């Protein structure tokens, strides 16, 4: 298995640098040809959301669609797929960042009863609490 850094994934998705996009696609193709997959670590998905929103001004719906396409693609693997799926569901209807929801879902799946945050909006979401 190989893994992608955020910048390689971005080139693949955006094709804004044709040479690098081709190199990224070649890596995916070689992994698939070897009956392997490309790992997309949680931090890469968090950075992906941040870059798409802050640099490329993607709306939430387009970011959610992008992450959903990655989840649906057989060539990609995830460290904690159930957490990513649940975080994406919450992101599509909630107000917090995808990274916040992924943090909370990962913590719950690891056995945490809550994730403490000083973020007032996030602290009202299931699985989060505000320190008292």
C-alpha positions in Angstrom: 0.0 0.0 0.0 1.1 3.6 -0.6 -0.3 6.8 0.9 -0.9 10.2 -0.5 0.0 13.6 1.1 -2.6 16.3 0.6 -0.8 18.0 -2.2 -0.7 14.8 -4.3 -4.4 14.2 -3.7 -5.2 17.8 -4.6 -3.3 17.6 -7.9 -5.2 14.4 -8.7 -8.6 15.9 -7.9 -8.1 19.4 -9.3 -5.7 18.7 -12.2 -4.5 22.3 -11.8 -0.9 21.2 -12.6 -1.2 18.7 -15.5 2.3 17.2 -14.9 1.8 16.5 -11.2 -1.8 15.3 -11.8 -0.5 12.8 -14.4 2.1 11.6 -11.9 -0.5 11.3 -9.2 -2.8 9.3 -11.5 0.1 7.1 -12.5 0.7 6.2 -8.8 -3.0 5.3 -8.5 -2.9 3.3 -11.6 0.2 1.4 -10.5 -1.4 0.6 -7.1 -4.5 -0.7 -8.8 -2.5 -2.8 -11.2 -0.7 -4.4 -8.2 -4.1 -5.1 -6.6 -3.3 -2.5 -4.0 -4.8 0.7 -2.8 -3.8 4.3 -1.9 -4.2 5.2 1.8 -5.7 8.6 2.5 -4.9 9.3 6.2 -7.4 11.3 8.3 -5.1 14.3 8.4 -5.0 14.4 4.6 -8.8 14.5 4.5 -8.8 17.3 7.1 -6.2 19.3 5.1 -8.2 18.6 1.9 -11.3 20.2 3.4 -9.3 23.2 4.6 -7.6 23.8 1.3 -10.7 23.3 -0.8 -12.6 25.7 1.4 -10.0 28.4 2.1 -7.9 28.4 -1.1 -10.4 27.3 -3.7 -13.6 28.6 -2.1 -15.4 25.3 -2.6 -18.9 25.3 -0.9 -19.6 22.7 1.8 -21.7 20.7 -0.6 -18.9 20.4 -3.1 -16.4 19.4 -0.5 -18.8 16.7 0.8 -19.3 15.4 -2.7 -15.5 15.3 -3.2 -15.0 13.3 0.0 -17.9 11.0 -0.8 -16.4 10.3 -4.2 -13.1 9.3 -2.5 -15.0 7.0 -0.1 -16.8 5.4 -3.1 -13.6 4.8 -5.1 -12.2 1.3 -4.6 -8.6 2.5 -5.2 -8.6 4.4 -1.9 -8.3 3.1 1.7 -8.8 5.0 4.9 -7.3 4.6 8.4 -10.7 4.7 10.1 -13.4 4.5 7.3 -16.4 4.3 9.7 -15.3 7.5 11.4 -14.9 9.2 8.0 -18.3 8.1 6.9 -20.0 9.3 10.0 -18.0 12.6 10.0 -19.1 13.2 6.4 -22.7 12.6 7.3 -22.5 15.1 10.2 -20.6 17.6 8.0 -23.3 17.6 5.4 -26.0 18.7 7.9 -23.9 20.4 10.6 -22.1 23.7 11.0 -18.7 22.6 12.1 -15.7 21.7 10.0 -15.3 18.2 8.6 -12.1 17.9 10.7 -14.0 18.6 13.9 -16.5 15.9 13.2 -13.8 13.5 12.2 -12.0 14.2 15.4 -15.2 13.5 17.4 -16.1 10.3 15.5 -12.5 9.0 15.8 -12.5 9.7 19.5 -15.9 7.9 20.1 -14.8 4.9 18.1 -11.7 4.7 20.2 -13.8 4.6 23.3 -14.0 8.3 24.4 -17.3 9.2 26.1 -17.0 12.8 24.8 -14.6 15.2 23.2 -14.1 18.5 25.1 -14.0 21.7 23.1 -14.2 25.4 23.7 -16.0 25.8 20.4 -19.5 26.9 21.5 -21.2 25.7 18.3 -19.4 22.4 18.2 -19.9 21.8 22.0 -23.7 21.5 21.2 -23.1 18.6 18.8 -23.5 15.0 19.9 -20.2 13.6 21.2 -18.8 17.0 22.2 -18.8 18.8 25.6 -17.7 22.2 26.8 -15.5 22.2 29.8 -17.3 23.6 32.9 
